[in-house]
Amino acid sequence: MTAPAYTRLQVDERRRQLLDAGAELFATHSFEEISMREIAEAAGVSKPLLYHYFPSKIELFKAAVAEKAAELQGLIDPSQEGPPLEQLANSLDAYLAWIEENALSWSKLMESAATLAEARELVEGFRQRTMDLVLAELSEGRKPRPALRIAIRGWLGYMDAAILDWANARDMSRQKLRDLLLAAFAGALMAAQQADPRVRLRLG
């Protein structure tokens, strides 16, 4: 009765070993620069064994990124405690702290999204989930007005560009970047209300 559990543990540990090796390489090299042979060597396994767990490099890349995205999503999900703007500030703090610790991984993912459809799909999926969370908090479950939807989508694009610049330059503190992003968020809300006075927001 113990053999299947032991085998399962071995499988999980081996998969983790391969994911960690792949994630480390993807964090420091572009997707195109890395081969499955190099990943296998970094993990200390044979290439056939690597292919047994991950049929292709893109499958390994997607698994590594999806795991990081799930980790990050758990950190930024609203606590449901306090006003929406306070929740947003807390989520931004957690988001920026994670990126500060994983700057290379995040930067390489964003760069890969420009040329790799699978990376772009993962980034867009994460951005859409974040947008849905923000709009749900602002609109209290009502369907958001088009001006608000467009303003928030624009702010998310701005946020990605700003964070990428910060992650590469590191010439501003995390707290100042958070305040900058919050100010840009407030500006996006004001622009949405100016474009459509019927936009109603739950901020307090």
TORSE-319417 format. One record per residue (C-alpha): x, y, z. Coordinates in steps of 0.05 Angstrom, whole numbers, plus 32768, in hexadecimal, padded with zeros to 4 digits. Example, Ala and Ser with C-alpha at 12.3 -4.5 7.8 and 13.67 -1.06 7.14 Angstrom:
{X:80F6&Y:7FA6&Z:809C}
{X:8111&Y:7FEB&Z:808F}
***
This chain:
{X:8000&Y:8000&Z:8000}
{X:803B&Y:802F&Z:800A}
{X:805A&Y:8025&Z:7FC6}
{X:8029&Y:8050&Z:7F9D}
{X:8030&Y:808A&Z:7FCF}
{X:807B&Y:8085&Z:7FCC}
{X:807A&Y:8083&Z:7F80}
{X:804D&Y:80C0&Z:7F7F}
{X:807D&Y:80E5&Z:7FAC}
{X:80B6&Y:80D4&Z:7F7E}
{X:808F&Y:80EE&Z:7F42}
{X:807D&Y:812F&Z:7F65}
{X:80C4&Y:813A&Z:7F7D}
{X:80E0&Y:812D&Z:7F38}
{X:80AE&Y:815C&Z:7F17}
{X:80C0&Y:8191&Z:7F4A}
{X:810A&Y:8188&Z:7F3B}
{X:80FD&Y:8191&Z:7EF1}
{X:80D0&Y:81CD&Z:7EFB}
{X:8102&Y:81EF&Z:7F28}
{X:813A&Y:81E4&Z:7EF6}
{X:8110&Y:81FE&Z:7EBC}
{X:80F7&Y:823A&Z:7EE3}
{X:813F&Y:824E&Z:7EF6}
{X:8155&Y:824C&Z:7EAD}
{X:8118&Y:8270&Z:7E93}
{X:8125&Y:82A7&Z:7EC6}
{X:816A&Y:82B6&Z:7EA9}
{X:8163&Y:82A6&Z:7E5F}
{X:8130&Y:82B1&Z:7E29}
{X:8103&Y:8277&Z:7E16}
{X:8127&Y:826F&Z:7DD3}
{X:816C&Y:826B&Z:7DF3}
{X:815D&Y:822E&Z:7E1D}
{X:815B&Y:81E6&Z:7E04}
{X:813C&Y:81A9&Z:7E25}
{X:8183&Y:818B&Z:7E29}
{X:819A&Y:81C6&Z:7E52}
{X:815E&Y:81C0&Z:7E81}
{X:816B&Y:8176&Z:7E89}
{X:81B4&Y:8184&Z:7E99}
{X:81A1&Y:81B9&Z:7ECC}
{X:8171&Y:8189&Z:7EEE}
{X:81A4&Y:8150&Z:7EEC}
{X:8177&Y:8121&Z:7EC4}
{X:8177&Y:8103&Z:7E7F}
{X:8152&Y:8125&Z:7E47}
{X:8123&Y:80EA&Z:7E3C}
{X:810E&Y:80EF&Z:7E85}
{X:8101&Y:8139&Z:7E7E}
{X:80D5&Y:812B&Z:7E41}
{X:80B1&Y:80F6&Z:7E6A}
{X:8098&Y:812C&Z:7E9A}
{X:8093&Y:8165&Z:7E68}
{X:8087&Y:8153&Z:7E1E}
{X:80A3&Y:8196&Z:7E06}
{X:80C9&Y:81D3&Z:7E1D}
{X:8089&Y:81FD&Z:7E17}
{X:8064&Y:81CD&Z:7E46}
{X:809B&Y:81D5&Z:7E7A}
{X:809B&Y:8220&Z:7E71}
{X:804F&Y:8224&Z:7E79}
{X:8051&Y:81F9&Z:7EB7}
{X:8087&Y:8222&Z:7ED7}
{X:8065&Y:8264&Z:7EC8}
{X:8020&Y:824B&Z:7EDC}
{X:803B&Y:8237&Z:7F1F}
{X:805A&Y:827C&Z:7F2B}
{X:801A&Y:829E&Z:7F13}
{X:7FF0&Y:8275&Z:7F44}
{X:8020&Y:8287&Z:7F7C}
{X:801B&Y:82D1&Z:7F6A}
{X:7FD0&Y:82D0&Z:7F62}
{X:7FC9&Y:82B4&Z:7FA8}
{X:7FF2&Y:82EE&Z:7FC3}
{X:7FCB&Y:8325&Z:7FA1}
{X:7F84&Y:830C&Z:7FAA}
{X:7F5E&Y:8341&Z:7FD3}
{X:7F57&Y:8332&Z:801D}
{X:7F0F&Y:834D&Z:801D}
{X:7F23&Y:8376&Z:805A}
{X:7F23&Y:83C2&Z:8056}
{X:7F10&Y:83F2&Z:801E}
{X:7F1F&Y:83DD&Z:7FD6}
{X:7F58&Y:8410&Z:7FCF}
{X:7F79&Y:83F5&Z:800D}
{X:7F72&Y:83AE&Z:7FF3}
{X:7F90&Y:83C4&Z:7FB1}
{X:7FCB&Y:83E4&Z:7FD5}
{X:7FD7&Y:83A4&Z:7FFC}
{X:7FD3&Y:837A&Z:7FBD}
{X:8004&Y:83A8&Z:7F9A}
{X:8034&Y:83A2&Z:7FD5}
{X:8031&Y:8356&Z:7FD0}
{X:8038&Y:8357&Z:7F84}
{X:8074&Y:8385&Z:7F84}
{X:8096&Y:835F&Z:7FBD}
{X:808F&Y:831E&Z:7F95}
{X:80AB&Y:833F&Z:7F56}
{X:80E5&Y:835C&Z:7F7E}
{X:80F7&Y:8316&Z:7F93}
{X:80EB&Y:82F8&Z:7F4E}
{X:80FF&Y:8332&Z:7F22}
{X:8124&Y:8308&Z:7EEE}
{X:80EC&Y:82D5&Z:7EE7}
{X:80B8&Y:830C&Z:7EE0}
{X:80E0&Y:8335&Z:7EAE}
{X:80EF&Y:82F8&Z:7E83}
{X:80A6&Y:82E5&Z:7E83}
{X:8090&Y:832A&Z:7E6C}
{X:80C5&Y:832A&Z:7E37}
{X:80B1&Y:82E5&Z:7E1F}
{X:8068&Y:82FC&Z:7E19}
{X:807D&Y:8329&Z:7DE0}
{X:8093&Y:82EF&Z:7DB4}
{X:8076&Y:82AF&Z:7DD2}
{X:802B&Y:82A3&Z:7DCC}
{X:8029&Y:8275&Z:7E08}
{X:804B&Y:82A8&Z:7E35}
{X:801D&Y:82DE&Z:7E1B}
{X:7FE1&Y:82B3&Z:7E2A}
{X:7FF8&Y:82A8&Z:7E72}
{X:8005&Y:82F2&Z:7E7D}
{X:7FC2&Y:8305&Z:7E5F}
{X:7F9E&Y:82D2&Z:7E8A}
{X:7FBF&Y:82ED&Z:7EC9}
{X:7FAF&Y:8335&Z:7EB4}
{X:7F67&Y:8323&Z:7EA5}
{X:7F5D&Y:8302&Z:7EEA}
{X:7F7B&Y:8340&Z:7F0B}
{X:7F4E&Y:836D&Z:7EE2}
{X:7F10&Y:8344&Z:7EF5}
{X:7F23&Y:834A&Z:7F3F}
{X:7F2D&Y:8396&Z:7F3B}
{X:7EEC&Y:83A2&Z:7F14}
{X:7EC4&Y:8375&Z:7F43}
{X:7EDC&Y:839D&Z:7F7F}
{X:7ECF&Y:83E1&Z:7F5E}
{X:7E8B&Y:83D0&Z:7F41}
{X:7E70&Y:83A5&Z:7F7A}
{X:7E5C&Y:836E&Z:7F4A}
{X:7E3A&Y:839B&Z:7F17}
{X:7E50&Y:8398&Z:7ECF}
{X:7E86&Y:83CE&Z:7EC8}
{X:7E7C&Y:8408&Z:7E99}
{X:7EA6&Y:8404&Z:7E59}
{X:7ECE&Y:8441&Z:7E6D}
{X:7EE1&Y:8422&Z:7EAF}
{X:7EF4&Y:83DF&Z:7E8F}
{X:7F20&Y:8402&Z:7E5C}
{X:7F40&Y:842F&Z:7E90}
{X:7F52&Y:83F3&Z:7EBD}
{X:7F6D&Y:83CB&Z:7E83}
{X:7F99&Y:8406&Z:7E70}
{X:7FB1&Y:840D&Z:7EB7}
{X:7FC5&Y:83C4&Z:7EB9}
{X:7FED&Y:83CD&Z:7E7A}
{X:800E&Y:840A&Z:7E97}
{X:801D&Y:83E4&Z:7ED7}
{X:8040&Y:83AC&Z:7EB1}
{X:806C&Y:83DD&Z:7E8B}
{X:807C&Y:8405&Z:7ECA}
{X:808E&Y:83C7&Z:7EF2}
{X:80B9&Y:83AC&Z:7EBA}
{X:80E0&Y:83ED&Z:7EB8}
{X:80E7&Y:83EC&Z:7F04}
{X:80FD&Y:83A2&Z:7F05}
{X:8134&Y:83B1&Z:7ED3}
{X:814B&Y:83F6&Z:7EED}
{X:8140&Y:83EE&Z:7F39}
{X:8148&Y:843A&Z:7F42}
{X:8108&Y:8444&Z:7F6A}
{X:80F1&Y:8425&Z:7FAC}
{X:80B9&Y:83F3&Z:7FAB}
{X:808E&Y:8420&Z:7FD7}
{X:8095&Y:845B&Z:7FA7}
{X:8084&Y:842F&Z:7F6C}
{X:8046&Y:8416&Z:7F91}
{X:8031&Y:845E&Z:7F9E}
{X:803D&Y:846F&Z:7F55}
{X:8011&Y:8435&Z:7F3E}
{X:7FDA&Y:8449&Z:7F6F}
{X:7FDC&Y:8491&Z:7F56}
{X:7FD7&Y:8477&Z:7F0E}
{X:7F9C&Y:844C&Z:7F24}
{X:7F79&Y:8489&Z:7F41}
{X:7F86&Y:84AE&Z:7F00}
{X:7F68&Y:8475&Z:7ED8}
{X:7F29&Y:8477&Z:7F02}
{X:7F23&Y:84C3&Z:7EFA}
{X:7F2C&Y:84BC&Z:7EAF}
{X:7EF5&Y:8487&Z:7EAD}
{X:7EC5&Y:84B3&Z:7ED3}
{X:7ED5&Y:84EF&Z:7EA8}
{X:7EC8&Y:84C6&Z:7E69}
{X:7E88&Y:84A9&Z:7E86}
{X:7E67&Y:84CD&Z:7EC1}
{X:7E3C&Y:848F&Z:7ECC}
{X:7E78&Y:8469&Z:7EE6}
{X:7E6B&Y:845B&Z:7F2F}
{X:7EA2&Y:843F&Z:7F5B}
{X:7EA6&Y:841D&Z:7F9F}
{X:7EE4&Y:843A&Z:7FBE}
{X:7ED5&Y:8440&Z:8008}
***
